[in-house]
Amino acid sequence: MSDLLAISGARIFDGHRWHDDAALLVEFGQVCGILRADAVPANSSTVQLGGGIVAPGFIDLQVNGGGGVLFNNNPTVDSIRTICAAHAQFGTTALLPTLITDTPEINIAALAAGKAAMDQAVPGFLGLHLEGPHLSLARKGTHDPALIRPMDDADLARIIAARADLPNLLVTVAAETVTPSQIQALTDAGIIVSIGHSDATLATANAAFSAGASMATHLFNAMSQLGNREPGVVGAVLTNDSVHAGLIADGIHVHPASIEIALRAKTGPGRVFLVTDAMSQTGTDLTMLTLNGRTITRAGGALRLADGTLAGADLDMIDAVEFMHSRIGLPFEEALRMASLYPAQAMGLDAEFGHLRPGAIASFLHLSDSHQVRATWIGGAEVWRA
């Protein structure tokens, strides 16, 4: 059997532009090119899709769980495998399992699980996101206040050491509780630093960005807001052109008008990209979850603690894309970019991820004409089909 695979019979969006009457060529897990459908090499294996859209696989940089598993509750390589498989059915082909604020022991276990997932080449595993515990109590959100703490020298050393085992490591910190020198040490080690769960002033947030932080975690949520005399973290993010920002686009976490304002403000190179902030419910019919011993209820399209605090999101990536297209009014290709190309750029991975140009990792999805995910490929291998 030939190692050359040709995907045809659907419109192809390569992350930048559309191709009609074309075929996507894949070999050894990489994109070879896109050519006319009638020019497919005779020695290729052909998959005929019969309509719909082929697009770059989605990249989710904030995934707390899926498939009935919450990473905090079971930080193992098997959990990572389950989470990645659960999200693949919604078009996500690369993700960062995300550890919410927890104990040092759970953090250590999560880092070990990430190393094992990397060693075992778990399909869809991109690296880890450590969201806490070095956050602001004032903007804790669903994070357990008893576990939030400053970053000490041992924390810093452990995170930097983990970078050797994880090519992609993202950490969310509060700008006022982690110092600029600590941020610089992290970024000097190749770690992506995101500001989130922060009540910082504009000046403090800008100092964090100047020190090397390049991202904001779930823009508008759990951060100081844009005010008339104090612009806060939101103001710092929207006025720093180079800062990328994750967004939970479910119509619950952020008002559509606020999303529109953010999109008009962020014109690049730093852009707004989509995250799900999904918990263990993705791909299941679970209605009750637990985090750090607290119950989370799934109802009305949201996940909430008993006091009403949002606790992650009841969201998958294709629904976030569709929300940006149908509710916010973006062209569908721009909504797709927000779920693929822009997160790849935020992580500095857009040479191989987020598009389907030659040399890219062959991770892509097939959508129906009504934008339902029909199949997903990771590294040239089909991992899910409806």
SVG drawing of the C-alpha trace seen along z (x, -y; Angstrom):
<svg xmlns="http://www.w3.org/2000/svg" viewBox="-31 -58 47 60">
<polyline fill="none" stroke="black" stroke-width="0.4" points="0.0,0.0 1.2,-3.5 2.2,-5.9 0.7,-8.7 -2.8,-9.6 -5.2,-11.8 -8.2,-13.4 -10.7,-14.7 -14.4,-15.4 -14.7,-18.4 -13.8,-22.1 -10.4,-22.5 -9.6,-25.4 -5.8,-25.4 -5.8,-27.9 -5.3,-30.9 -7.5,-30.3 -10.0,-28.0 -9.4,-25.4 -12.2,-24.0 -12.0,-20.8 -8.8,-19.9 -7.2,-17.1 -5.1,-17.2 -1.9,-15.1 -0.5,-13.5 2.7,-11.4 4.5,-10.2 2.2,-12.3 2.8,-15.6 1.0,-17.7 2.7,-17.4 0.5,-19.9 -2.9,-20.6 -3.5,-20.0 -6.3,-19.7 -8.5,-16.7 -7.8,-15.3 -4.1,-15.4 -3.9,-13.0 -1.0,-10.6 -2.0,-7.1 0.0,-5.5 -1.9,-7.3 -4.6,-5.8 -7.7,-8.0 -10.4,-9.0 -13.4,-10.4 -15.5,-12.5 -18.5,-13.4 -18.9,-17.0 -18.4,-19.2 -15.2,-21.0 -11.7,-19.9 -10.0,-22.2 -6.9,-22.3 -7.5,-20.5 -8.5,-22.5 -5.9,-23.4 -7.2,-23.8 -4.8,-25.4 -7.1,-25.0 -8.7,-21.6 -9.3,-20.5 -10.9,-17.2 -13.1,-15.1 -14.5,-11.6 -15.5,-11.5 -12.0,-12.3 -10.9,-15.5 -7.1,-15.8 -6.9,-17.1 -8.7,-14.1 -6.5,-11.6 -3.3,-13.1 -2.0,-10.1 -1.1,-9.3 -4.3,-7.2 -6.3,-10.3 -4.5,-12.3 -5.2,-9.6 -8.9,-9.7 -9.1,-13.5 -7.5,-13.7 -9.7,-11.0 -12.9,-12.7 -12.0,-16.0 -11.0,-14.5 -14.7,-13.8 -15.3,-17.6 -12.4,-18.3 -9.6,-19.0 -6.4,-17.4 -3.9,-19.0 -4.5,-20.1 -2.9,-21.1 -4.4,-19.1 -4.8,-21.7 -4.2,-21.3 -6.3,-23.7 -4.8,-24.9 -3.9,-21.9 -1.4,-20.6 2.4,-20.3 2.0,-16.5 -0.7,-16.7 1.4,-19.1 4.3,-16.7 2.1,-13.8 0.7,-15.9 4.2,-16.8 5.1,-13.1 2.0,-12.2 2.8,-14.8 6.3,-13.3 4.8,-9.9 2.3,-11.1 5.1,-12.7 7.2,-9.6 4.3,-7.5 3.3,-9.9 -0.3,-10.0 -2.4,-11.2 -3.4,-14.8 -1.2,-15.5 0.6,-18.8 2.0,-19.6 0.6,-20.8 -1.0,-23.9 -0.6,-24.7 -3.4,-27.1 -2.3,-28.0 -1.7,-27.8 0.1,-31.1 -2.9,-33.3 -4.9,-36.1 -7.3,-35.3 -9.4,-38.2 -9.9,-36.7 -9.8,-33.0 -12.9,-31.9 -13.4,-28.2 -9.9,-27.7 -9.7,-26.5 -8.5,-29.5 -6.8,-27.2 -4.5,-26.0 -3.6,-29.3 -0.1,-30.4 2.9,-32.5 5.5,-31.0 8.6,-30.1 12.1,-29.1 11.2,-25.4 8.1,-26.0 10.1,-28.0 12.9,-25.3 10.4,-22.5 8.5,-24.2 11.7,-25.1 13.0,-21.5 9.7,-20.2 10.3,-22.1 13.1,-19.7 10.5,-16.9 7.7,-18.9 8.3,-20.8 5.2,-22.9 4.5,-24.1 2.1,-26.9 1.6,-28.4 -1.1,-30.8 -0.1,-33.2 -1.4,-36.4 0.7,-39.5 0.6,-40.7 1.7,-37.5 4.5,-36.3 7.3,-38.8 8.6,-40.1 12.0,-38.3 10.2,-35.0 8.2,-35.5 11.5,-36.3 13.1,-33.2 10.2,-31.1 10.1,-32.6 13.9,-32.4 13.5,-28.6 11.1,-28.5 7.9,-28.4 4.8,-30.3 3.5,-32.6 -0.1,-33.7 -1.7,-36.2 -5.0,-35.1 -6.9,-35.0 -5.3,-38.4 -6.6,-41.6 -3.6,-43.6 -3.5,-47.2 -2.7,-48.2 0.9,-49.1 1.4,-45.7 0.0,-43.8 2.2,-45.7 5.2,-44.9 4.4,-41.2 4.1,-41.5 7.3,-43.5 9.0,-40.6 7.9,-38.1 4.4,-37.0 2.7,-36.8 -0.8,-35.5 -3.9,-36.1 -6.1,-33.3 -9.8,-33.3 -10.0,-37.0 -12.5,-39.0 -13.0,-36.1 -11.3,-36.2 -9.3,-39.4 -9.6,-43.1 -11.9,-44.7 -11.6,-47.7 -12.5,-50.8 -12.6,-54.5 -9.6,-55.4 -8.0,-52.0 -7.9,-49.8 -6.9,-46.7 -5.7,-43.4 -8.3,-43.6 -7.0,-47.0 -3.4,-45.8 -4.3,-42.9 -6.3,-44.9 -3.6,-47.6 -0.6,-45.3 -0.5,-44.3 1.8,-41.3 -0.3,-39.7 -2.5,-36.7 -5.7,-36.0 -7.8,-32.9 -11.6,-33.3 -14.4,-31.1 -17.1,-31.7 -20.2,-30.1 -22.4,-33.2 -22.3,-32.7 -18.7,-33.6 -18.4,-36.7 -21.2,-38.9 -21.2,-39.0 -20.7,-42.8 -17.5,-42.4 -16.3,-39.7 -16.9,-42.2 -15.0,-44.9 -12.0,-42.6 -11.9,-41.5 -11.8,-45.1 -9.0,-45.9 -6.9,-42.9 -5.7,-43.3 -2.4,-41.4 0.1,-40.1 -1.3,-39.0 -4.9,-37.7 -7.9,-36.4 -8.1,-32.6 -10.7,-30.1 -10.5,-27.8 -13.1,-25.4 -12.0,-25.4 -13.8,-22.0 -14.2,-19.8 -14.8,-16.0 -18.3,-16.3 -17.1,-16.6 -18.2,-13.6 -20.4,-12.3 -23.9,-12.8 -22.5,-13.6 -24.5,-16.2 -22.4,-16.2 -18.6,-16.7 -16.2,-17.1 -13.1,-19.3 -11.1,-19.5 -14.0,-17.9 -16.5,-20.4 -19.6,-19.6 -20.0,-21.1 -23.5,-21.0 -24.0,-20.9 -27.2,-22.6 -28.4,-25.2 -25.2,-25.0 -23.0,-25.9 -21.0,-24.3 -21.3,-25.9 -20.4,-25.5 -23.1,-25.5 -22.7,-29.3 -23.2,-29.9 -19.5,-30.5 -18.7,-29.3 -16.5,-26.2 -15.0,-25.7 -17.3,-25.5 -19.8,-23.1 -18.3,-23.7 -16.5,-21.9 -14.4,-23.5 -16.8,-23.1 -19.6,-24.7 -17.2,-27.6 -16.4,-28.0 -20.1,-27.9 -20.9,-30.5 -18.3,-32.9 -19.7,-32.4 -23.4,-32.4 -23.8,-34.6 -20.8,-37.0 -21.0,-37.1 -17.4,-36.2 -16.8,-34.6 -16.6,-30.9 -12.9,-30.8 -12.0,-33.4 -13.8,-31.4 -11.8,-28.4 -8.6,-30.3 -9.5,-31.3 -9.6,-27.6 -6.5,-26.5 -4.0,-29.0 -4.2,-31.6 -3.6,-29.3 -0.7,-27.8 0.7,-31.3 0.2,-32.0 2.3,-29.0 4.9,-29.7 4.0,-26.5 2.6,-27.8 5.4,-26.4 3.7,-23.0 0.3,-23.5 -2.8,-25.5 -2.7,-25.2 -2.5,-22.6 0.4,-24.0 3.4,-21.8 5.4,-20.7 2.5,-21.0 1.6,-18.2 -1.3,-16.4 -3.9,-17.0 -7.3,-18.0 -11.0,-17.4 -13.9,-16.8 -17.0,-18.9 -20.4,-18.5 -22.0,-21.4 -23.9,-22.1 -20.6,-22.2 -20.9,-19.0 -17.6,-17.1 -17.6,-13.9 -14.1,-12.7 -10.7,-13.7 -7.1,-12.9 -4.0,-13.3 -0.6,-13.1 -2.2,-11.6 -4.0,-8.8 -7.8,-8.8 -8.6,-8.8 -12.4,-9.3 -15.3,-9.0 -19.0,-9.7"/>
</svg>
